[in-house]
């Protein structure tokens, strides 16, 4: 296989990276079930994921899954809530301490494919997660707006929604992006390259204010 067409092996176990297997074993049964479900929903989609397979991955019985969550839909709802709470916590940590960005990306990795799968399937339950991601992005834009010398052309909420959609496209297109980079962006080295690229892009303007103002004139007259 050439370097230009990387193919990552399927994860040996669902919860997260192989190096975190011990941490997975230390989780409560409920948390193990939830993490296993996150992986299965991301890998197979809601319809194909089964209580039996999730239970096997978590090392529990199907009956215990139903005891803790009741149904597959309730388990899916619990995964959604866990993603929302975790995104808020990670975003807050990164806002307060930029050095936490690396650890935050590692923590958020299991959620990226989960959200990407829900978006690709057109799941109705993914809308609150997208809205939350956009709201968190607004916090970063608020910081950036404080340093702007020119007024924004559109409201902050609009810019946040567009940025969120662009960011969500990365896990959706991870196969094509990995092919272009020559590294699997879901693996540590590929993710590191992706993170450095994003930091560089976000920290340097692609076009200047005068160029943008000239382009906006055309849209105003159309």
SETOR-672886 format. One line per 8 residues: their letters; for each residue x, y negated, z negated of N, C-alpha, C. Coordinates in nm, 2 decimals, m for minus. Last residue first. Layout:
! residues N
a> X:Y:Z:X:Y:Z:X:Y:Z ~ ... $
END
This chain:
! residues 222
xxxxxxxx> m2.57:m4.27:0.60:m2.63:m4.15:0.68:m2.77:m4.13:0.63 ~ m2.46:m4.45:0.45:m2.52:m4.50:0.57:m2.59:m4.39:0.65 ~ m2.34:m4.31:0.25:m2.44:m4.41:0.21:m2.52:m4.45:0.33 ~ m2.15:m4.16:0.38:m2.27:m4.09:0.33:m2.38:m4.19:0.29 ~ m1.96:m4.36:0.44:m2.03:m4.28:0.55:m2.15:m4.21:0.50 ~ m1.88:m4.44:0.19:m1.95:m4.54:0.28:m2.03:m4.46:0.39 ~ m1.73:m4.23:0.10:m1.87:m4.25:0.04:m1.95:m4.35:0.13 ~ m1.49:m4.26:0.23:m1.58:m4.15:0.27:m1.72:m4.17:0.22 $
xxxxxxxx> m1.39:m4.48:0.09:m1.42:m4.49:0.24:m1.51:m4.38:0.29 ~ m1.36:m4.37:m0.16:m1.46:m4.49:m0.14:m1.49:m4.50:0.01 ~ m1.17:m4.18:m0.11:m1.30:m4.14:m0.16:m1.40:m4.25:m0.13 ~ m0.95:m4.34:m0.05:m1.00:m4.24:0.05:m1.14:m4.21:0.01 ~ m0.92:m4.48:m0.29:m0.95:m4.55:m0.17:m1.01:m4.46:m0.06 ~ m0.85:m4.27:m0.47:m0.98:m4.35:m0.49:m1.02:m4.42:m0.36 ~ m0.71:m3.98:m0.30:m0.71:m4.10:m0.39:m0.84:m4.17:m0.39 ~ m0.73:m3.63:m0.34:m0.75:m3.75:m0.26:m0.75:m3.87:m0.35 $
xxxxxxxx> m0.65:m3.46:m0.54:m0.63:m3.42:m0.40:m0.64:m3.54:m0.31 ~ m0.49:m3.53:m0.85:m0.60:m3.57:m0.75:m0.56:m3.52:m0.61 ~ m0.40:m3.29:m1.09:m0.35:m3.38:m0.98:m0.47:m3.41:m0.88 ~ m0.51:m3.11:m1.26:m0.43:m3.22:m1.32:m0.37:m3.32:m1.22 ~ m0.63:m2.91:m1.12:m0.71:m3.00:m1.20:m0.64:m3.12:m1.25 ~ m0.41:m2.79:m0.99:m0.51:m2.85:m0.91:m0.59:m2.95:m1.00 ~ m0.26:m2.69:m1.21:m0.20:m2.79:m1.12:m0.31:m2.86:m1.04 ~ m0.45:m2.52:m1.33:m0.40:m2.63:m1.41:m0.33:m2.74:m1.32 $
xxxxxxxx> m0.48:m2.34:m1.11:m0.59:m2.42:m1.16:m0.54:m2.54:m1.24 ~ m0.22:m2.22:m1.11:m0.27:m2.29:m0.99:m0.39:m2.39:m1.03 ~ m0.21:m2.10:m1.36:m0.12:m2.21:m1.33:m0.16:m2.29:m1.21 ~ m0.42:m1.91:m1.32:m0.43:m2.01:m1.43:m0.33:m2.13:m1.40 ~ m0.31:m1.75:m1.11:m0.43:m1.82:m1.09:m0.45:m1.94:m1.19 ~ m0.08:m1.65:m1.24:m0.07:m1.73:m1.13:m0.19:m1.81:m1.10 ~ m0.22:m1.50:m1.45:m0.12:m1.61:m1.48:m0.10:m1.70:m1.36 ~ m0.36:m1.31:m1.29:m0.44:m1.41:m1.37:m0.35:m1.53:m1.41 $
xxxxxxxx> m0.14:m1.17:m1.19:m0.23:m1.24:m1.10:m0.31:m1.35:m1.17 ~ m0.05:m1.06:m1.43:0.04:m1.14:m1.35:m0.04:m1.23:m1.25 ~ m0.28:m0.91:m1.54:m0.21:m1.02:m1.61:m0.13:m1.11:m1.52 ~ m0.56:m0.87:m1.30:m0.44:m0.82:m1.38:m0.36:m0.93:m1.44 ~ m0.73:m1.01:m1.14:m0.78:m0.95:m1.27:m0.68:m0.89:m1.35 ~ m0.59:m1.07:m0.92:m0.61:m1.18:m1.01:m0.68:m1.13:m1.14 ~ m0.33:m0.89:m0.79:m0.47:m0.87:m0.84:m0.49:m0.98:m0.95 ~ m0.16:m1.06:m0.53:m0.16:m1.01:m0.67:m0.31:m0.99:m0.71 $
xxxxxxxx> m0.17:m1.19:m0.29:m0.08:m1.08:m0.30:m0.07:m1.02:m0.44 ~ m0.34:m1.39:m0.24:m0.23:m1.42:m0.34:m0.13:m1.31:m0.34 ~ m0.52:m1.27:m0.07:m0.45:m1.39:m0.03:m0.33:m1.42:m0.11 ~ m0.62:m1.06:m0.23:m0.56:m1.03:m0.11:m0.47:m1.15:m0.06 ~ m0.74:m1.21:m0.44:m0.63:m1.12:m0.47:m0.55:m1.09:m0.34 ~ m0.95:m1.33:m0.29:m0.84:m1.41:m0.36:m0.72:m1.33:m0.39 ~ m1.10:m1.11:m0.22:m1.04:m1.19:m0.12:m0.93:m1.28:m0.18 ~ m1.17:m1.02:m0.48:m1.10:m0.93:m0.39:m1.03:m1.01:m0.28 $
xxxxxxxx> m1.30:m1.23:m0.61:m1.17:m1.19:m0.66:m1.10:m1.10:m0.56 ~ m1.53:m1.38:m0.57:m1.44:m1.36:m0.45:m1.31:m1.30:m0.49 ~ m1.64:m1.40:m0.83:m1.72:m1.34:m0.72:m1.63:m1.30:m0.60 ~ m1.43:m1.53:m0.97:m1.46:m1.38:m0.99:m1.54:m1.32:m0.89 ~ m1.47:m1.78:m0.82:m1.34:m1.71:m0.83:m1.36:m1.56:m0.86 ~ m1.72:m1.90:m0.84:m1.68:m1.83:m0.72:m1.55:m1.75:m0.72 ~ m1.73:m2.03:m1.08:m1.79:m1.90:m1.07:m1.76:m1.83:m0.94 ~ m1.61:m2.27:m1.00:m1.53:m2.18:m1.09:m1.59:m2.04:m1.08 $
xxxxxxxx> m1.81:m2.38:m0.84:m1.68:m2.35:m0.78:m1.60:m2.25:m0.87 ~ m2.01:m2.41:m1.04:m2.04:m2.32:m0.92:m1.90:m2.28:m0.85 ~ m1.89:m2.60:m1.20:m1.92:m2.47:m1.25:m1.94:m2.37:m1.14 ~ m1.88:m2.82:m1.03:m1.75:m2.76:m1.07:m1.78:m2.62:m1.13 ~ m2.15:m2.87:m1.00:m2.07:m2.83:m0.89:m1.94:m2.76:m0.93 ~ m2.22:m2.93:m1.27:m2.28:m2.82:m1.20:m2.20:m2.77:m1.08 ~ m2.06:m3.16:m1.31:m2.04:m3.04:m1.39:m2.10:m2.92:m1.32 ~ m2.18:m3.34:m1.13:m2.04:m3.30:m1.11:m2.01:m3.17:m1.19 $
xxxxxxxx> m2.43:m3.36:m1.25:m2.42:m3.32:m1.11:m2.28:m3.26:m1.09 ~ m2.36:m3.47:m1.50:m2.43:m3.34:m1.49:m2.42:m3.28:m1.35 ~ m2.27:m3.73:m1.43:m2.18:m3.63:m1.48:m2.24:m3.49:m1.47 ~ m2.40:m3.86:m1.12:m2.40:m3.84:m1.27:m2.31:m3.72:m1.31 ~ m2.17:m4.00:m0.88:m2.29:m3.92:m0.91:m2.28:m3.90:m1.06 ~ m1.95:m4.16:m0.87:m2.05:m4.18:m0.76:m2.18:m4.11:m0.79 ~ m1.82:m4.33:m1.16:m1.85:m4.21:m1.08:m1.96:m4.23:m0.98 ~ m1.62:m4.63:m1.14:m1.74:m4.56:m1.18:m1.77:m4.44:m1.10 $
xxxxxxxx> m1.27:m4.63:m1.20:m1.38:m4.65:m1.11:m1.50:m4.58:m1.16 ~ m1.09:m4.55:m1.38:m1.09:m4.70:m1.36:m1.21:m4.73:m1.27 ~ m1.11:m4.31:m1.64:m1.13:m4.35:m1.50:m1.14:m4.50:m1.49 ~ m1.09:m4.21:m1.89:m0.97:m4.26:m1.83:m0.98:m4.31:m1.69 ~ m1.34:m4.11:m1.95:m1.28:m4.22:m2.03:m1.16:m4.28:m1.97 ~ m1.37:m3.90:m1.78:m1.43:m4.03:m1.74:m1.38:m4.14:m1.83 ~ m1.24:m3.69:m1.91:m1.18:m3.75:m1.79:m1.24:m3.88:m1.76 ~ m1.42:m3.65:m2.12:m1.29:m3.69:m2.15:m1.22:m3.75:m2.03 $
xxxxxxxx> m1.64:m3.56:m1.96:m1.65:m3.68:m2.05:m1.52:m3.74:m2.09 ~ m1.54:m3.33:m1.85:m1.56:m3.45:m1.76:m1.57:m3.58:m1.84 ~ m1.55:m3.17:m2.07:m1.42:m3.20:m2.01:m1.43:m3.32:m1.92 ~ m1.83:m3.16:m2.11:m1.74:m3.21:m2.22:m1.60:m3.24:m2.16 ~ m1.92:m3.04:m1.88:m1.95:m3.19:m1.90:m1.86:m3.24:m2.01 ~ m1.86:m2.78:m1.92:m1.78:m2.85:m1.83:m1.80:m3.00:m1.84 ~ m2.07:m2.71:m2.09:m1.94:m2.71:m2.15:m1.84:m2.79:m2.05 ~ m2.28:m2.73:m1.91:m2.28:m2.82:m2.02:m2.14:m2.83:m2.09 $
xxxxxxxx> m2.21:m2.52:m1.74:m2.21:m2.65:m1.69:m2.21:m2.76:m1.80 ~ m2.24:m2.30:m1.91:m2.11:m2.33:m1.86:m2.10:m2.47:m1.80 ~ m2.52:m2.33:m1.96:m2.43:m2.35:m2.07:m2.29:m2.38:m2.02 ~ m2.61:m2.27:m1.70:m2.64:m2.40:m1.76:m2.55:m2.43:m1.87 ~ m2.53:m2.00:m1.68:m2.47:m2.10:m1.59:m2.49:m2.24:m1.65 ~ m2.68:m1.89:m1.89:m2.54:m1.89:m1.90:m2.48:m1.99:m1.80 ~ m2.95:m1.93:m1.79:m2.90:m2.00:m1.92:m2.75:m2.00:m1.93 ~ m2.93:m1.76:m1.55:m2.94:m1.91:m1.55:m2.90:m1.98:m1.68 $
xxxxxxxx> m2.92:m1.49:m1.58:m2.79:m1.56:m1.58:m2.81:m1.71:m1.58 ~ m3.17:m1.38:m1.57:m3.12:m1.41:m1.70:m2.99:m1.48:m1.70 ~ m3.22:m1.32:m1.31:m3.29:m1.44:m1.36:m3.23:m1.48:m1.50 ~ m2.97:m1.22:m1.08:m3.04:m1.20:m1.21:m3.10:m1.33:m1.27 ~ m2.85:m1.19:m0.84:m2.96:m1.29:m0.85:m3.04:m1.27:m0.98 ~ m2.62:m1.05:m0.82:m2.75:m0.97:m0.81:m2.87:m1.06:m0.82 ~ m2.43:m1.24:m0.85:m2.44:m1.17:m0.72:m2.57:m1.10:m0.70 ~ m2.47:m1.31:m1.11:m2.49:m1.41:m1.01:m2.51:m1.34:m0.87 $
xxxxxxxx> m2.40:m1.07:m1.24:m2.53:m1.12:m1.26:m2.57:m1.22:m1.15 ~ m2.13:m1.06:m1.16:m2.22:m0.96:m1.12:m2.36:m1.00:m1.13 ~ m2.03:m1.29:m1.29:m2.02:m1.28:m1.15:m2.12:m1.17:m1.09 ~ m2.07:m1.22:m1.56:m2.14:m1.33:m1.51:m2.14:m1.32:m1.36 ~ m1.88:m1.00:m1.57:m2.02:m0.98:m1.61:m2.11:m1.09:m1.55 ~ m1.65:m1.12:m1.50:m1.71:m1.02:m1.40:m1.85:m0.99:m1.44 ~ m1.61:m1.28:m1.73:m1.61:m1.34:m1.59:m1.68:m1.24:m1.49 ~ m1.60:m1.15:m1.97:m1.72:m1.22:m1.94:m1.73:m1.26:m1.79 $
xxxxxxxx> m1.34:m1.05:m1.99:m1.45:m0.95:m1.98:m1.58:m1.02:m1.94 ~ m1.20:m1.31:m2.01:m1.19:m1.22:m1.89:m1.30:m1.12:m1.88 ~ m1.19:m1.45:m2.24:m1.30:m1.48:m2.15:m1.31:m1.38:m2.03 ~ m0.95:m1.39:m2.36:m1.07:m1.35:m2.43:m1.19:m1.36:m2.33 ~ m0.77:m1.50:m2.18:m0.76:m1.35:m2.21:m0.90:m1.31:m2.27 ~ m0.83:m1.77:m2.20:m0.85:m1.70:m2.07:m0.85:m1.55:m2.09 ~ m0.75:m1.82:m2.47:m0.89:m1.83:m2.43:m0.92:m1.76:m2.30 ~ m0.48:m1.79:m2.45:m0.56:m1.69:m2.53:m0.70:m1.70:m2.49 $
xxxxxxxx> m0.43:m2.02:m2.29:m0.39:m1.89:m2.25:m0.47:m1.78:m2.32 ~ m0.53:m2.23:m2.44:m0.59:m2.20:m2.31:m0.56:m2.06:m2.27 ~ m0.42:m2.32:m2.67:m0.51:m2.21:m2.69:m0.57:m2.16:m2.55 ~ m0.29:m2.55:m2.61:m0.21:m2.43:m2.62:m0.29:m2.30:m2.63 ~ m0.48:m2.75:m2.65:m0.45:m2.70:m2.51:m0.37:m2.57:m2.51 ~ m0.72:m2.77:m2.88:m0.58:m2.73:m2.88:m0.55:m2.67:m2.74 ~ m0.98:m2.86:m2.85:m0.90:m2.91:m2.96:m0.75:m2.88:m2.95 ~ m1.06:m2.74:m2.62:m1.06:m2.88:m2.62:m0.98:m2.94:m2.74 $
xxxxxxxx> m1.02:m2.47:m2.69:m0.93:m2.53:m2.59:m0.94:m2.68:m2.59 ~ m1.23:m2.44:m2.88:m1.09:m2.42:m2.92:m0.99:m2.48:m2.82 ~ m1.45:m2.49:m2.73:m1.42:m2.58:m2.84:m1.28:m2.56:m2.88 ~ m1.44:m2.27:m2.56:m1.43:m2.40:m2.50:m1.39:m2.50:m2.61 ~ m1.48:m2.06:m2.74:m1.35:m2.07:m2.67:m1.33:m2.21:m2.61 ~ m1.74:m2.11:m2.83:m1.63:m2.11:m2.92:m1.50:m2.13:m2.85 ~ m1.90:m2.10:m2.59:m1.90:m2.22:m2.67:m1.77:m2.22:m2.77 ~ m1.84:m1.83:m2.52:m1.80:m1.94:m2.43:m1.80:m2.07:m2.51 $
xxxxxxxx> m1.96:m1.69:m2.73:m1.82:m1.68:m2.71:m1.77:m1.80:m2.62 ~ m2.23:m1.75:m2.69:m2.17:m1.79:m2.82:m2.02:m1.79:m2.80 ~ m2.27:m1.64:m2.43:m2.30:m1.78:m2.46:m2.22:m1.83:m2.59 ~ m2.21:m1.36:m2.48:m2.13:m1.44:m2.38:m2.15:m1.59:m2.41 ~ m2.41:m1.30:m2.66:m2.27:m1.29:m2.70:m2.18:m1.37:m2.61 ~ m2.63:m1.33:m2.50:m2.62:m1.41:m2.62:m2.47:m1.41:m2.66 ~ m2.59:m1.12:m2.31:m2.60:m1.26:m2.27:m2.57:m1.36:m2.38 ~ m2.60:m0.90:m2.48:m2.48:m0.93:m2.41:m2.48:m1.08:m2.36 $
xxxxxxxx> m2.87:m0.91:m2.56:m2.76:m0.93:m2.66:m2.63:m0.96:m2.60 ~ m2.99:m0.85:m2.31:m3.01:m0.98:m2.37:m2.90:m1.01:m2.48 ~ m2.90:m0.59:m2.29:m2.86:m0.69:m2.19:m2.87:m0.83:m2.25 ~ m3.05:m0.48:m2.50:m2.90:m0.47:m2.50:m2.84:m0.58:m2.40 ~ m3.30:m0.52:m2.40:m3.26:m0.59:m2.52:m3.11:m0.59:m2.54 ~ m3.29:m0.35:m2.18:m3.31:m0.49:m2.16:m3.27:m0.57:m2.28 ~ m3.26:m0.10:m2.30:m3.15:m0.15:m2.22:m3.16:m0.30:m2.19 ~ m3.37:m0.12:m2.65:m3.39:m0.09:m2.50:m3.27:m0.14:m2.43 $
xxxxxxxx> m3.27:m0.11:m2.92:m3.41:m0.08:m2.88:m3.42:m0.04:m2.74 ~ m3.03:m0.16:m3.06:m3.08:m0.26:m2.96:m3.22:m0.23:m2.91 ~ m2.98:0.04:m3.26:m2.92:m0.10:m3.27:m2.99:m0.20:m3.18 ~ m3.11:0.26:m3.16:m3.13:0.22:m3.30:m3.09:0.07:m3.32 ~ m3.01:0.29:m2.91:m3.15:0.25:m2.92:m3.18:0.20:m3.06 ~ m2.75:0.37:m2.98:m2.77:0.25:m2.90:m2.91:0.20:m2.91 ~ m2.82:0.61:m3.11:m2.76:0.49:m3.19:m2.77:0.36:m3.11 ~ m2.90:0.77:m2.90:m2.99:0.73:m3.01:m2.95:0.61:m3.09 $
xxxxxxxx> m2.67:0.81:m2.76:m2.77:0.73:m2.70:m2.87:0.68:m2.81 ~ m2.39:0.80:m2.99:m2.50:0.87:m2.93:m2.59:0.77:m2.87 ~ m2.06:0.67:m2.91:m2.17:0.68:m3.00:m2.28:0.76:m2.93 ~ m1.85:0.56:m2.76:m1.82:0.67:m2.86:m1.93:0.69:m2.96 ~ m1.89:0.38:m2.56:m1.87:0.33:m2.70:m1.84:0.43:m2.80 ~ m1.92:0.55:m2.35:m1.81:0.46:m2.35:m1.78:0.41:m2.49 ~ m2.16:0.67:m2.42:m2.04:0.76:m2.41:m1.92:0.67:m2.42 ~ m2.34:0.45:m2.41:m2.32:0.52:m2.54:m2.19:0.60:m2.53 $
xxxxxxxx> m2.33:0.40:m2.14:m2.28:0.30:m2.23:m2.25:0.36:m2.37 ~ m2.45:0.64:m2.04:m2.31:0.60:m2.00:m2.25:0.50:m2.10 ~ m2.71:0.62:m2.16:m2.62:0.73:m2.18:m2.47:0.70:m2.16 ~ m2.81:0.38:m2.05:m2.79:0.39:m2.20:m2.69:0.50:m2.23 ~ m2.65:0.28:m1.74:m2.75:0.36:m1.82:m2.71:0.36:m1.97 ~ m2.65:0.08:m1.45:m2.60:0.10:m1.59:m2.70:0.18:m1.67 ~ m2.80:0.01:m1.23:m2.73:0.14:m1.23:m2.67:0.17:m1.37 ~ m2.92:m0.23:m1.30:m3.01:m0.12:m1.26:m2.93:0.01:m1.27 $
xxxxxxxx> m2.71:m0.41:m1.36:m2.81:m0.38:m1.46:m2.88:m0.25:m1.42 ~ m2.38:m0.31:m1.25:m2.50:m0.38:m1.24:m2.60:m0.33:m1.33 ~ m2.13:m0.19:m1.28:m2.23:m0.12:m1.21:m2.36:m0.19:m1.18 ~ m1.96:m0.38:m1.41:m1.90:m0.28:m1.31:m2.01:m0.22:m1.22 ~ m2.12:m0.52:m1.58:m2.03:m0.59:m1.49:m1.99:m0.50:m1.38 ~ m2.24:m0.32:m1.73:m2.33:m0.42:m1.65:m2.24:m0.49:m1.55 ~ m2.01:m0.21:m1.85:m2.09:m0.13:m1.75:m2.18:m0.22:m1.67 ~ m1.91:m0.42:m2.01:m1.83:m0.36:m1.90:m1.92:m0.29:m1.80 $
xxxxxxxx> m2.12:m0.47:m2.18:m2.07:m0.57:m2.10:m1.99:m0.52:m1.98 ~ m2.13:m0.21:m2.30:m2.24:m0.26:m2.22:m2.20:m0.37:m2.13 ~ m1.90:m0.22:m2.46:m1.92:m0.12:m2.35:m2.02:m0.16:m2.25 ~ m1.98:m0.43:m2.63:m1.86:m0.45:m2.54:m1.86:m0.34:m2.42 ~ m2.20:m0.31:m2.76:m2.21:m0.44:m2.68:m2.10:m0.45:m2.58 ~ m2.08:m0.09:m2.88:m2.19:m0.07:m2.79:m2.20:m0.20:m2.70 ~ m1.90:m0.23:m3.05:m1.85:m0.14:m2.95:m1.95:m0.11:m2.84 ~ m2.08:m0.36:m3.22:m2.00:m0.44:m3.13:m1.94:m0.35:m3.02 $
xxxxxxxx> m2.20:m0.14:m3.35:m2.29:m0.23:m3.27:m2.20:m0.31:m3.17 ~ m1.99:m0.03:m3.48:m2.06:0.05:m3.37:m2.14:m0.04:m3.28 ~ m1.72:m0.27:m3.51:m1.84:m0.20:m3.56:m1.90:m0.12:m3.45 ~ m1.38:m0.21:m3.40:m1.51:m0.28:m3.40:m1.61:m0.20:m3.47 ~ m1.15:m0.06:m3.38:m1.18:m0.12:m3.51:m1.31:m0.20:m3.51 ~ m1.14:0.01:m3.12:m1.17:0.12:m3.21:m1.21:0.06:m3.35 ~ m1.06:m0.23:m3.01:m1.19:m0.18:m2.98:m1.23:m0.07:m3.08 ~ m0.79:m0.24:m3.09:m0.89:m0.34:m3.15:m1.03:m0.29:m3.12 $
xxxxxxxx> m0.69:m0.03:m2.93:m0.69:m0.02:m3.08:m0.79:m0.11:m3.14 ~ m0.71:m0.15:m2.68:m0.79:m0.03:m2.71:m0.80:m0.01:m2.86 ~ m0.58:m0.35:m2.57:m0.67:m0.39:m2.68:m0.75:m0.27:m2.72 ~ m0.44:m0.27:m2.35:m0.36:m0.30:m2.47:m0.45:m0.33:m2.59 ~ m0.63:m0.25:m2.15:m0.59:m0.13:m2.21:m0.51:m0.16:m2.35 ~ m0.89:m0.51:m2.18:m0.76:m0.46:m2.14:m0.71:m0.34:m2.22 ~ m1.21:m0.38:m2.26:m1.13:m0.49:m2.21:m1.00:m0.43:m2.17 ~ m1.41:m0.16:m2.27:m1.42:m0.28:m2.35:m1.34:m0.40:m2.30 $
xxxxxxxx> m1.40:0.09:m2.09:m1.47:m0.04:m2.06:m1.44:m0.16:m2.14 ~ m1.09:0.24:m1.98:m1.20:0.23:m2.08:m1.26:0.10:m2.07 ~ m0.94:0.22:m1.76:m0.95:0.35:m1.82:m1.06:0.35:m1.92 ~ m1.05:0.03:m1.48:m1.01:0.04:m1.62:m1.03:0.18:m1.68 ~ m0.91:0.13:m1.16:m1.03:0.11:m1.24:m0.99:0.11:m1.39 ~ m0.62:m0.04:m1.03:m0.69:0.08:m1.07:m0.81:0.05:m1.16 ~ m0.63:m0.29:m0.78:m0.61:m0.26:m0.92:m0.68:m0.13:m0.95 ~ m0.46:m0.34:m0.50:m0.58:m0.27:m0.54:m0.56:m0.22:m0.69 $
xxxxxx> m0.34:m0.58:m0.27:m0.34:m0.51:m0.40:m0.47:m0.45:m0.43 ~ m0.22:m0.65:m0.01:m0.35:m0.59:m0.03:m0.35:m0.51:m0.16 ~ 0.04:m0.73:0.01:m0.07:m0.83:0.04:m0.20:m0.78:0.02 ~ 0.20:m0.53:m0.05:0.18:m0.62:m0.16:0.07:m0.72:m0.12 ~ 0.06:m0.22:0.09:0.14:m0.34:0.09:0.11:m0.44:m0.02 ~ 0.08:0.12:0.00:0.00:0.00:0.00:0.09:m0.12:0.00 $
END
